[in-house]
Amino acid sequence: INASIKSGTNSLHGNLWEYWRNDDLDAIDYFAKTKPKYRQNQFGGTIGGPIMKDRLFFFGDVEANRIIFGETDTYTVPTTLMRQGNFTELLDPALSGQSQPVLLYQPGSNGSAPLTCNGQQNVFCPSQINSIAQGLLKLYPVPNANGGKTFNNYVVNRNNLDNTVQWDGRIDWNATQHDQAFFRMSYYNERGNYAPPLGPILDGGGYGSDGPTINMGENYALSETHEFTQTLANEFRFGYNWGHFQFLQPGSEQDIAPTVGLGGIPFQQHNGGLPSTSITGISSFGSPGFYPAIEYENVFQILDNVTKVAGNHTLKGGVAFQHVRFSTTAPINPHGGYNYTGFYTSAPGQSFTGSGVADFLVDQQRSAGLSNYFNIDNVRWYNSGY
């Protein structure tokens, strides 16, 4: 796509517009408990005209877009009994969604000792439960869907924001009969926010749809065309592009981990929140991996094109020099990652055994990881001619 910003003329012209939507006009989503919000106001205008008749012109446009949009999502959260160390619901296929009962074994027994407490299968005794893990499970929202089953039992409507303002400005100058020039600046600023599905502490959002987002850009262009003769013309252009793109987790500026009993999680600016924690059997909690994701772009370009008409032939030649700079912060797992798979409460090699939630409740961790907080700078020249 080649896009060109309008130029002004000897007459003053402009327009205004407004686009409106509201969830009062919408139907209820089939899976939603309530009608999700969708409210949009998109408005702006343009104006262009003369500064000096036949010589100097201006044109400008501005637009803003204000959107609140609801998302209906389904998650799996621990049941009330699971939060107490009681996993008897896994023995009932009608509740677990499995084809047969799921049996749990004492952690560390390698599948030789069934998990029981006071003769009750799939139940931990209170002394076995890790208080920090239990406290984290209690932070999960309570089930509100799927009729008491242990899966797909929580439906939430999230109201997310997407607000944009953008504008362009252009000046055209007919300096002489043989010289025409223009200068243009474009600006774009989009700010969004995705609400954490499991609440402000547990988070649980995914990459690109969690917490505050920024997409900003500025672009400048300067062009001058000179006609040496009726058969020889030269065009010179300079362009500059700046961008800032950012995804942050909701608790990016808060040292949340110590407040819920998790130690050893490095904290610095933009690196708050909880470790990305995967628990087989329920939806993961914590901040996404590769967050914070912060990128800056600086690119400038110089071009020069020459056109020569020689008889029945048109010859064109040119050069372009482009300097590209990108600065990217997207560490793999700077706030840590935990993984609970049900390995320790299962019988090795046997299906329908073990529970990731049970492993988590007694802090039997399958794996963990942590990366450093790093930044990558990419700088290069891109030069060409034709």
C-alpha positions as CSV (number, residue, x, y, z in Angstrom):
1,I,0.0,0.0,0.0
2,N,1.2,3.5,-0.9
3,A,-0.5,6.1,1.2
4,S,-0.2,9.9,0.7
5,I,-1.4,12.7,3.0
6,K,-3.6,15.3,1.3
7,S,-2.2,18.7,0.6
8,G,-4.0,22.0,1.0
9,T,-5.4,24.0,-1.9
10,N,-6.4,27.6,-2.6
11,S,-9.8,27.0,-1.0
12,L,-10.5,26.2,2.6
13,H,-12.0,22.7,3.1
14,G,-12.7,20.5,6.1
15,N,-14.9,17.9,7.6
16,L,-16.0,16.4,10.9
17,W,-17.1,12.9,11.8
18,E,-18.4,10.8,14.6
19,Y,-18.8,7.0,14.8
20,W,-20.7,5.6,17.8
21,R,-21.5,2.1,19.2
22,N,-22.9,1.0,22.5
23,D,-23.7,-2.4,24.1
24,D,-27.3,-1.2,24.7
25,L,-27.7,-2.3,21.0
26,D,-26.0,-5.7,21.5
27,A,-27.2,-9.2,22.2
28,I,-25.9,-11.3,25.1
29,D,-23.0,-13.6,24.2
30,Y,-24.1,-17.2,24.5
31,F,-21.5,-18.1,27.1
32,A,-21.6,-14.9,29.1
33,K,-23.3,-14.5,32.4
34,T,-24.0,-10.9,31.7
35,K,-23.8,-8.7,28.6
36,P,-20.2,-7.6,28.0
37,K,-19.6,-4.0,27.4
38,Y,-18.8,-2.6,24.0
39,R,-18.7,1.2,23.8
40,Q,-16.9,3.1,21.0
41,N,-16.6,6.7,20.2
42,Q,-14.5,7.5,17.1
43,F,-14.4,11.2,16.2
44,G,-12.2,13.7,14.3
45,G,-11.9,16.1,11.5
46,T,-9.7,17.5,8.7
47,I,-9.0,21.0,7.5
48,G,-6.8,22.3,4.7
49,G,-6.3,25.6,2.9
50,P,-4.0,28.4,1.7
51,I,-1.4,30.3,3.7
52,M,-0.1,32.2,0.6
53,K,-2.3,31.8,-2.5
54,D,-0.6,29.6,-5.1
55,R,2.5,29.3,-3.0
56,L,2.1,27.9,0.5
57,F,-0.6,25.5,1.7
58,F,-1.5,23.6,4.9
59,F,-3.5,20.5,5.7
60,G,-4.2,18.7,9.0
61,D,-6.3,15.9,10.4
62,V,-6.9,14.6,13.9
63,E,-8.9,11.5,15.1
64,A,-9.5,10.0,18.5
65,N,-11.0,6.6,19.2
66,R,-12.3,5.6,22.7
67,I,-13.3,1.9,23.1
68,I,-14.4,-0.2,26.1
69,F,-14.8,-3.8,25.0
70,G,-15.8,-6.7,27.1
71,E,-14.4,-10.2,26.7
72,T,-16.0,-13.3,28.0
73,D,-13.5,-16.0,29.0
74,T,-13.8,-19.4,30.6
75,Y,-11.2,-20.6,33.1
76,T,-10.7,-23.6,35.5
77,V,-10.3,-22.7,39.1
78,P,-9.9,-24.9,42.2
79,T,-13.1,-26.0,43.9
80,T,-13.8,-25.2,47.6
81,L,-12.9,-28.8,48.6
82,M,-9.6,-28.7,46.7
83,R,-8.5,-25.5,48.5
84,Q,-8.9,-27.6,51.8
85,G,-6.8,-30.5,50.5
86,N,-9.8,-32.6,49.6
87,F,-9.6,-34.1,46.1
88,T,-12.5,-36.6,46.3
89,E,-14.2,-34.9,43.4
90,L,-11.6,-36.4,41.1
91,L,-13.0,-39.9,42.0
92,D,-16.3,-39.0,40.3
93,P,-15.9,-39.0,36.5
94,A,-19.2,-37.0,36.3
95,L,-17.4,-34.1,38.1
96,S,-13.9,-34.5,36.7
97,G,-14.8,-35.0,33.1
98,Q,-12.5,-38.1,33.0
99,S,-13.5,-41.5,31.7
100,Q,-12.7,-43.1,35.1
101,P,-11.7,-42.1,38.7
102,V,-8.4,-40.2,39.2
103,L,-6.4,-41.7,42.1
104,L,-3.8,-39.7,44.1
105,Y,-0.8,-41.2,45.9
106,Q,1.3,-39.9,48.8
107,P,4.0,-37.6,47.4
108,G,7.3,-39.3,47.3
109,S,5.9,-42.8,47.5
110,N,6.4,-43.5,43.8
111,G,2.8,-44.7,43.5
112,S,3.0,-47.3,46.2
113,A,0.9,-45.6,48.9
114,P,-2.5,-44.2,48.2
115,L,-3.2,-40.7,49.4
116,T,-5.6,-41.0,52.4
117,C,-6.4,-39.1,55.6
118,N,-8.4,-40.8,58.3
119,G,-9.3,-43.5,55.8
120,Q,-10.6,-41.1,53.1
121,Q,-9.1,-41.5,49.6
122,N,-7.6,-38.5,47.8
123,V,-7.5,-36.3,50.9
124,F,-4.5,-34.6,52.5
125,C,-4.2,-34.4,56.3
126,P,-3.9,-30.7,57.4
127,S,-0.3,-31.2,58.5
128,Q,0.7,-32.0,54.9
129,I,-0.6,-28.8,53.4
130,N,1.7,-25.9,52.6
131,S,0.2,-22.8,54.0
132,I,1.6,-20.5,51.3
133,A,0.3,-22.7,48.5
134,Q,-3.1,-22.9,50.2
135,G,-3.2,-19.1,50.6
136,L,-2.5,-18.7,46.9
137,L,-5.3,-21.2,45.9
138,K,-7.7,-19.2,48.1
139,L,-6.9,-16.1,46.0
140,Y,-8.5,-17.8,42.9
141,P,-12.1,-16.7,42.2
142,V,-14.7,-19.1,43.3
143,P,-16.4,-21.3,40.7
144,N,-19.5,-19.8,39.1
145,A,-20.2,-22.1,36.2
146,N,-20.5,-25.7,34.9
147,G,-22.7,-27.1,37.7
148,G,-20.1,-28.0,40.3
149,K,-17.6,-29.7,37.9
150,T,-13.9,-29.4,38.4
151,F,-13.2,-27.9,34.9
152,N,-14.3,-24.9,32.9
153,N,-16.0,-23.7,36.1
154,Y,-15.3,-20.0,36.1
155,V,-16.7,-17.5,33.5
156,V,-15.6,-13.9,33.7
157,N,-16.4,-10.7,31.8
158,R,-13.4,-8.4,31.5
159,N,-13.8,-4.8,30.5
160,N,-10.8,-3.7,28.5
161,L,-9.7,-0.3,27.2
162,D,-8.4,0.7,23.8
163,N,-7.9,4.5,23.4
164,T,-6.2,6.1,20.5
165,V,-5.4,9.6,19.3
166,Q,-3.6,10.3,16.0
167,W,-3.0,13.3,13.8
168,D,-1.2,14.5,10.7
169,G,0.1,17.9,9.6
170,R,1.5,18.8,6.2
171,I,2.9,22.0,4.7
172,D,3.3,22.3,0.9
173,W,5.5,25.1,-0.6
174,N,5.8,26.0,-4.3
175,A,9.0,28.0,-3.9
176,T,9.4,28.6,-7.7
177,Q,8.2,27.2,-10.9
178,H,11.0,24.7,-10.7
179,D,11.0,23.9,-6.9
180,Q,8.3,22.2,-4.9
181,A,8.7,21.0,-1.3
182,F,6.6,19.6,1.5
183,F,7.0,18.7,5.1
184,R,4.8,16.2,6.9
185,M,4.5,14.9,10.5
186,S,2.3,12.1,11.7
187,Y,1.6,11.1,15.3
188,Y,0.0,8.0,16.7
189,N,-0.7,7.1,20.4
190,E,-2.7,4.0,21.4
191,R,-3.1,3.2,25.0
192,G,-4.8,0.0,26.1
193,N,-5.4,-2.0,29.3
194,Y,-6.4,-5.6,29.7
195,A,-7.9,-6.5,33.1
196,P,-6.3,-9.5,34.8
197,P,-8.7,-12.5,34.6
198,L,-7.8,-13.9,38.0
199,G,-7.7,-10.7,39.9
200,P,-5.0,-8.1,40.5
201,I,-2.7,-10.4,42.6
202,L,-2.9,-13.7,40.7
203,D,-3.2,-12.1,37.3
204,G,-3.3,-15.1,34.9
205,G,-3.3,-13.1,31.7
206,G,-1.7,-14.1,28.5
207,Y,1.0,-12.5,26.3
208,G,-0.3,-9.5,24.5
209,S,-3.6,-9.4,26.4
210,D,-2.6,-8.6,29.9
211,G,-2.1,-5.3,31.7
212,P,-1.4,-1.8,30.2
213,T,-0.2,-1.6,26.6
214,I,1.4,1.2,24.6
215,N,1.7,1.6,20.8
216,M,3.2,5.0,19.9
217,G,4.7,6.3,16.7
218,E,6.0,9.5,15.2
219,N,6.9,9.9,11.5
220,Y,8.5,12.9,9.7
221,A,9.1,13.4,6.0
222,L,10.7,16.2,4.1
223,S,10.8,16.3,0.3
224,E,12.2,18.8,-2.3
225,T,11.8,18.3,-6.0
226,H,13.8,20.5,-8.4
227,E,13.4,20.6,-12.2
228,F,16.8,21.5,-13.8
229,T,15.3,21.4,-17.3
230,Q,12.2,20.1,-18.9
231,T,13.9,16.7,-19.2
232,L,15.9,16.5,-15.9
233,A,14.5,16.4,-12.4
234,N,15.8,15.5,-9.0
235,E,13.9,14.6,-5.8
236,F,15.5,14.6,-2.4
237,R,13.7,13.1,0.7
238,F,14.5,12.7,4.3
239,G,12.4,10.6,6.6
240,Y,12.5,9.7,10.3
241,N,10.4,7.1,12.2
242,W,10.2,6.7,16.0
243,G,8.2,4.0,17.8
244,H,7.6,2.8,21.3
245,F,5.7,-0.5,21.9
246,Q,5.2,-1.9,25.3
247,F,3.3,-4.6,27.2
248,L,3.5,-4.7,31.0
249,Q,1.9,-7.0,33.5
250,P,-0.8,-5.5,35.8
251,G,1.5,-5.6,38.9
252,S,4.6,-4.5,37.0
253,E,5.6,-1.8,39.5
254,Q,4.6,-3.7,42.7
255,D,6.8,-6.2,44.6
256,I,3.9,-8.6,45.1
257,A,5.7,-11.9,45.5
258,P,6.9,-11.4,49.2
259,T,3.4,-10.3,50.2
260,V,2.1,-13.8,49.4
261,G,5.1,-15.6,50.9
262,L,7.2,-16.2,47.7
263,G,10.9,-15.4,48.2
264,G,13.8,-15.1,45.9
265,I,11.9,-13.3,43.1
266,P,14.1,-10.4,41.8
267,F,12.2,-7.1,41.7
268,Q,13.0,-3.9,39.7
269,Q,11.2,-1.4,37.6
270,H,8.6,-3.1,35.3
271,N,9.4,-6.6,36.8
272,G,6.8,-6.9,39.5
273,G,4.0,-9.4,39.8
274,L,4.1,-13.1,40.5
275,P,6.0,-15.9,38.8
276,S,4.4,-17.5,35.8
277,T,3.0,-20.6,37.5
278,S,1.6,-23.6,35.5
279,I,-0.5,-26.0,37.4
280,T,-1.9,-29.0,35.5
281,G,-5.7,-29.2,36.2
282,I,-6.4,-25.5,36.7
283,S,-5.7,-22.2,34.8
284,S,-2.2,-20.9,35.3
285,F,-1.6,-17.8,37.5
286,G,1.1,-15.2,37.6
287,S,2.5,-12.8,35.0
288,P,3.2,-14.0,31.4
289,G,6.7,-15.0,30.3
290,F,8.5,-12.5,28.1
291,Y,7.0,-9.7,30.1
292,P,7.8,-6.8,30.4
293,A,8.0,-6.5,26.6
294,I,9.4,-3.0,25.7
295,E,10.6,-1.9,22.3
296,Y,11.9,1.3,20.9
297,E,12.5,2.0,17.2
298,N,14.6,4.8,15.6
299,V,15.0,4.8,11.9
300,F,16.1,7.6,9.6
301,Q,16.4,7.5,5.8
302,I,17.9,9.7,3.1
303,L,16.8,9.2,-0.5
304,D,17.7,10.9,-3.8
305,N,16.1,10.1,-7.1
306,V,17.0,11.5,-10.5
307,T,14.8,11.3,-13.6
308,K,16.1,12.0,-17.2
309,V,14.0,12.0,-20.3
310,A,16.2,11.3,-23.4
311,G,14.2,11.2,-26.6
312,N,11.9,8.2,-26.4
313,H,13.6,6.9,-23.3
314,T,13.1,7.7,-19.6
315,L,16.0,6.9,-17.3
316,K,15.8,6.8,-13.5
317,G,18.4,6.3,-10.8
318,G,18.6,6.8,-7.1
319,V,20.2,5.9,-3.8
320,A,18.8,5.3,-0.3
321,F,20.7,5.3,3.0
322,Q,18.8,4.0,6.0
323,H,20.0,3.7,9.6
324,V,17.9,1.3,11.7
325,R,18.0,1.1,15.5
326,F,15.9,-1.2,17.6
327,S,16.1,-1.6,21.4
328,T,14.1,-4.6,22.8
329,T,13.5,-5.8,26.3
330,A,11.6,-9.1,26.4
331,P,13.4,-11.4,28.9
332,I,12.3,-15.0,28.9
333,N,11.2,-15.3,32.6
334,P,12.6,-12.4,34.7
335,H,10.1,-12.9,37.5
336,G,10.5,-16.7,37.6
337,G,8.4,-19.6,36.5
338,Y,7.1,-22.7,38.4
339,N,5.6,-25.9,37.0
340,Y,3.4,-28.4,38.9
341,T,2.3,-31.4,36.8
342,G,0.9,-34.0,39.2
343,F,4.0,-36.1,38.9
344,Y,4.5,-36.5,42.7
345,T,1.0,-37.6,43.4
346,S,0.8,-40.1,40.5
347,A,1.8,-43.7,40.0
348,P,4.6,-43.7,37.3
349,G,3.4,-45.1,34.0
350,Q,-0.3,-45.3,35.1
351,S,-3.0,-43.1,33.6
352,F,-5.7,-41.4,35.7
353,T,-3.4,-40.7,38.6
354,G,-1.9,-37.5,40.0
355,S,-3.1,-33.9,40.2
356,G,-1.1,-30.7,39.5
357,V,-3.3,-28.9,42.1
358,A,-2.5,-31.6,44.7
359,D,1.3,-31.3,44.0
360,F,1.0,-27.5,44.3
361,L,-0.9,-27.7,47.6
362,V,2.0,-29.6,49.2
363,D,4.7,-27.8,47.3
364,Q,6.0,-30.7,45.2
365,Q,7.4,-28.7,42.3
366,R,8.3,-30.4,39.1
367,S,10.5,-27.6,37.7
368,A,11.3,-24.0,38.0
369,G,13.2,-21.4,36.0
370,L,14.5,-17.9,36.1
371,S,16.2,-15.7,33.5
372,N,18.1,-12.5,33.9
373,Y,16.6,-9.1,33.0
374,F,18.3,-8.1,29.7
375,N,18.0,-5.7,26.8
376,I,19.0,-6.2,23.2
377,D,20.1,-3.4,20.9
378,N,20.1,-4.0,17.1
379,V,21.8,-1.4,15.0
380,R,22.4,-1.6,11.2
381,W,22.8,0.4,8.0
382,Y,20.7,-0.5,5.0
383,N,22.0,1.1,1.8
384,S,20.8,0.7,-1.7
385,G,20.9,2.1,-5.2
386,Y,19.2,1.5,-8.5
